[in-house]
Amino acid sequence: MDSAAVEIDGSVMEGGGQILRISAALSCITGSPIKITKIRAGRSQPGLKAQHMSGLQLVSELCGGTLQGAAMSSTDISFNPGKIQAGNYTADTHTAGSVCLLMQVSLPCALFANGNSKICLKGGTNAEMAPQIDYTVKIFKPIVERFGVHFDCDIKMRGFFPKGGGEVLVTVNPVKELLPVVMTERGNITKIYGRAFVAGVLPYKLAKDMSTAAVRTIRKEIKDLYINIQPLQEKDQAYGNGNGIIIIAESSTGCLFAGSALGKKGVYADKVGIEAAEMLLRNLRHNGCVDEFLQDQLIIFMALAKGTSRIRTGAVTLHTQTAIHIAEKLTQAKFSISKCGDERSSNVSYLIECEGSGAVNPHL
């Protein structure tokens, strides 16, 4: 292992798998070797789980790197990256581990390859403690495309807890460099829509109950918009049983927000609908331009872009602060966070600014 490896404490701040994902992706892109210790030290089951291992192995394959210590429950790993190569790759968690988190670690790397890459990701498409695939396609994808990122995401099969079995095919086009993004004006909310789904043997009535409860909850606060949440029964494109809902709000300036929830055994369907609706409303009360879940996912792209990005958000999450900490450690990017004065909303909003490092794809 190169003695100049950047040492990263995996237990700092949020202390979760996100530190691994951002560190591994930035190591791969910048060519800096890393050593991560105390991985997920504060969690009930510390160390690497299946989804973290799959992600690290995928990044290592993408760049022909050397990965040491990547075993189940391991708390220390070393990674020495090679050159990023376009190609066909597969990562399989063999569990309900999130395919969206696998995409989070691999997508930034594939952008700096020497051609198009096809990445097949297997696991849970709609998993707890991770973005649902619908969020990734409907919210993350259109916003990240503003940085000049282009990728397609084909949902072949949905997979749920505990079996997984989902499959998503991601096709990524390389970029020369990423553009900075400015999102500071929200405008007005113009549209609210979504999908409430049941899969497997679960009755269609659950989807209708989730949708009805969600609409009723939003109506209490937003009275003048038509809300269209489609109840759906997924028979063929799903492996196993599951139910959930995602509700999306669009603004006049093209900002996107979401609230989502997944059904669990013993939880009434209307409670799932209400949970998603309340999450969306919470993210609409501040006058920011992104919701609390997109906030931290954009940090790596702001850090890599050439120029200054500015994004207005609600309260800055610990996930976002952690992402900024790692991005500043592994790139030349400089972030600042300032409070915004706001007449339109009683809730405080913040401006996250970043002077990006201007990463350049050496192949293009």
Residue pairs with C-beta under 8 A, 6 or more apart in sequence:
1 33
1 35
1 66
1 68
1 78
1 80
2 33
2 80
4 33
5 32
5 33
5 34
5 35
5 78
5 80
6 27
6 32
6 33
6 34
6 35
6 329
6 330
7 34
7 35
7 37
8 19
8 23
8 34
8 35
8 36
8 37
8 326
8 329
9 36
9 37
9 38
10 19
10 20
10 36
10 37
10 38
10 39
10 40
10 41
10 75
11 38
11 39
11 40
11 41
11 42
12 19
12 322
12 325
13 19
13 318
13 321
13 322
13 325
14 318
14 319
14 321
14 322
15 40
15 41
15 42
15 43
15 322
16 40
16 43
16 322
17 40
17 49
17 51
17 52
17 101
18 296
18 319
18 322
18 323
19 36
19 39
19 322
19 326
20 36
20 39
20 48
20 52
20 55
20 56
20 77
20 105
21 55
21 101
21 104
21 105
22 299
22 300
22 323
22 326
22 327
22 330
23 34
23 36
23 326
23 330
24 34
24 55
24 56
24 59
24 79
24 105
25 59
25 104
25 105
25 106
25 108
25 109
25 300
26 32
26 108
26 300
26 303
26 326
26 327
26 330
26 331
27 33
27 34
27 59
27 79
27 81
27 330
28 59
28 62
28 63
28 65
28 81
28 84
28 109
29 84
29 108
29 109
29 112
29 304
29 359
30 330
30 331
30 359
31 81
32 81
32 330
33 78
33 79
33 80
33 81
34 78
34 79
34 330
35 76
35 77
35 78
35 79
36 76
36 77
36 78
36 79
37 75
37 76
38 75
38 76
39 46
39 47
39 48
39 52
39 74
39 75
39 76
39 77
40 46
40 47
40 48
40 52
40 75
41 75
45 73
46 73
46 75
47 72
47 73
47 74
47 75
48 56
48 70
48 71
48 72
48 73
48 74
48 75
48 77
49 72
49 97
50 72
50 93
50 94
50 95
50 97
51 93
51 95
51 97
51 98
51 101
51 102
51 123
53 70
53 71
53 72
54 91
54 92
54 93
54 97
54 102
54 123
55 91
55 101
55 102
55 104
55 105
55 106
56 67
56 70
56 77
56 79
56 105
57 67
57 70
57 91
58 89
58 91
58 102
58 105
58 106
58 119
59 65
59 79
59 81
59 105
59 106
59 109
60 66
60 67
60 70
60 79
60 81
61 89
62 84
62 85
62 89
62 106
62 109
62 110
62 113
62 117
63 81
63 82
63 83
63 84
63 85
63 109
64 82
64 83
64 85
65 79
65 80
65 81
65 82
66 78
66 79
66 80
66 82
67 77
67 78
67 79
68 77
68 78
68 79
69 76
69 77
69 78
70 77
84 109
84 110
84 112
84 113
84 114
85 113
85 114
86 110
86 113
86 114
86 115
86 116
86 117
86 174
87 113
87 117
87 118
88 117
88 118
88 119
88 120
89 106
89 117
89 118
89 119
89 120
90 119
90 120
90 121
90 122
91 102
91 106
91 119
91 120
91 121
91 122
92 121
92 122
92 123
93 99
93 102
93 122
93 123
93 124
93 164
94 122
94 123
94 164
95 123
95 124
95 162
95 164
96 123
96 124
96 127
96 159
96 160
96 161
96 162
96 163
96 164
97 123
97 124
97 127
97 164
98 123
98 124
98 127
98 129
98 130
98 131
99 121
99 122
99 123
99 124
99 125
99 133
99 159
99 166
99 167
99 168
100 125
100 127
100 130
100 131
100 132
100 133
100 135
100 136
101 130
101 131
102 121
102 123
103 119
103 121
103 136
103 153
103 168
103 170
104 297
106 119
106 121
106 170
107 149
107 151
107 170
107 172
108 300
108 301
108 304
110 117
110 119
110 151
110 172
110 174
111 149
111 172
111 173
111 174
111 175
111 178
111 361
112 174
112 175
112 359
112 361
112 362
112 363
113 172
113 174
113 361
113 363
114 174
114 363
114 364
115 174
115 363
116 171
116 172
116 173
116 174
117 171
117 172
117 174
118 169
118 170
118 171
119 169
119 170
119 171
119 172
120 167
120 168
120 169
120 170
121 167
121 168
121 169
121 170
122 159
122 164
122 165
122 166
122 167
123 159
123 164
123 166
124 130
124 159
124 160
124 161
124 164
124 166
125 132
125 133
125 155
125 157
125 158
125 159
125 160
125 166
125 168
126 132
126 133
126 134
126 158
126 159
126 160
126 166
126 242
126 244
126 262
127 160
127 161
127 262
128 161
128 262
131 140
131 293
131 297
132 244
132 246
132 260
132 262
133 153
133 155
133 158
133 166
133 168
134 195
134 246
134 260
135 246
135 258
135 260
135 293
136 153
137 153
137 155
138 246
138 248
138 256
138 258
139 248
139 256
139 257
139 258
139 291
139 293
139 294
140 294
140 297
141 151
141 153
142 254
142 256
143 181
143 183
143 256
143 290
143 294
143 298
144 297
144 298
144 301
146 179
146 181
146 183
147 178
147 179
147 180
147 181
147 301
147 305
148 175
148 177
148 178
148 179
149 175
149 178
149 301
150 172
150 173
150 175
151 170
151 171
151 172
151 173
152 170
152 171
153 168
153 169
153 170
154 168
154 169
154 170
154 171
155 166
155 167
155 168
155 237
156 167
156 168
156 169
156 237
157 165
157 166
157 167
157 237
157 238
157 239
158 166
158 199
158 234
158 237
158 238
158 239
158 242
159 165
159 166
159 167
159 238
159 239
159 240
160 166
160 199
160 200
160 238
160 239
160 240
160 241
160 242
160 262
161 242
161 262
163 239
163 240
164 239
164 240
165 239
165 240
166 239
174 361
174 363
174 364
175 361
175 364
176 360
176 361
176 364
177 305
177 306
177 358
177 359
177 360
177 361
178 301
178 304
178 305
178 306
178 356
178 359
179 305
179 306
179 307
180 302
180 305
180 306
180 307
180 308
180 309
180 354
180 356
181 298
181 301
181 302
181 305
181 309
181 310
181 311
182 309
182 310
182 311
183 253
183 255
183 289
183 290
183 310
183 311
183 312
184 289
184 310
184 311
184 312
184 351
185 253
185 289
185 312
186 251
186 253
186 255
186 287
186 288
186 289
186 312
187 251
187 252
187 253
187 255
188 251
188 252
189 222
189 225
189 249
189 250
189 251
189 252
189 284
190 225
190 250
190 251
190 252
191 225
191 248
191 249
191 250
192 218
192 222
192 225
192 226
192 227
192 228
192 247
192 248
192 249
192 250
192 280
193 227
193 228
193 229
193 230
193 247
193 248
194 211
194 214
194 228
194 229
194 230
194 245
194 246
194 247
194 248
194 276
195 229
195 230
195 232
195 245
195 246
196 207
196 208
196 210
196 211
196 214
196 229
196 230
196 231
196 232
196 243
196 244
196 245
196 273
197 207
197 231
197 232
197 233
197 234
197 242
197 243
197 244
197 245
198 204
198 206
198 207
198 232
198 233
198 234
198 242
198 243
199 233
199 234
199 235
199 238
199 240
199 241
199 242
199 243
200 238
200 240
200 241
200 242
201 241
202 241
202 242
202 243
202 263
204 231
204 233
205 269
206 243
206 263
206 269
207 231
207 232
207 233
207 243
207 269
208 231
209 268
209 269
209 270
209 273
210 229
210 231
210 243
210 244
210 245
210 263
210 269
210 270
210 272
210 273
210 276
211 229
211 230
211 231
211 245
211 273
212 270
212 273
213 269
213 270
213 271
213 272
213 273
213 274
213 277
214 229
214 245
214 247
214 273
214 274
214 276
214 277
215 227
215 229
215 277
217 273
217 274
217 277
217 278
217 281
218 227
218 247
218 277
218 280
218 281
219 227
221 281
222 281
222 284
229 245
229 247
242 262
242 263
243 262
243 263
243 269
243 272
244 260
244 261
244 262
244 263
244 272
245 260
245 261
245 272
245 273
245 276
246 258
246 259
246 260
246 276
247 258
247 259
247 260
247 276
247 277
247 280
248 256
248 257
248 258
249 256
249 257
249 258
249 280
249 284
250 256
251 257
251 289
253 289
255 289
255 290
256 290
256 291
256 294
257 280
257 283
257 284
257 290
257 291
258 279
258 280
258 283
258 291
258 293
259 275
259 276
259 277
259 278
259 279
259 280
259 281
259 282
259 283
260 276
260 279
261 272
261 273
261 275
261 276
261 279
262 272
263 269
263 272
282 292
283 291
283 292
283 314
285 314
285 345
285 347
286 313
286 314
286 315
286 345
286 347
286 348
286 349
287 312
287 340
287 342
287 344
287 345
287 347
287 349
288 312
288 313
288 314
288 349
288 350
289 311
289 312
289 313
290 298
290 311
290 312
290 313
291 314
292 313
292 314
292 315
292 317
295 311
295 313
295 316
295 317
295 319
295 320
295 352
296 317
296 319
296 320
296 322
296 323
298 311
299 320
299 323
299 324
299 327
299 335
299 352
299 354
300 323
300 327
301 309
302 309
302 311
302 327
302 333
302 335
302 352
302 354
302 356
303 327
303 328
303 331
303 333
303 335
303 354
303 356
303 357
304 331
304 333
304 356
304 357
304 358
304 359
305 354
305 356
305 358
306 356
306 358
306 359
306 360
307 355
307 356
307 358
308 353
308 354
308 355
308 356
309 353
309 354
309 356
310 351
310 352
310 353
310 354
311 351
311 352
312 340
312 349
312 350
312 351
312 352
313 320
313 349
313 350
313 351
313 352
314 347
314 348
314 349
314 350
315 348
315 350
316 337
316 350
316 352
320 352
324 335
324 352
327 333
327 335
328 334
328 335
331 357
331 359
332 357
333 354
333 355
333 356
333 357
334 354
334 355
335 352
335 353
335 354
336 352
336 353
336 354
337 350
337 351
337 352
337 353
338 350
338 351
338 353
339 348
339 349
339 350
339 351
340 348
340 349
340 350
340 351
342 348
342 349
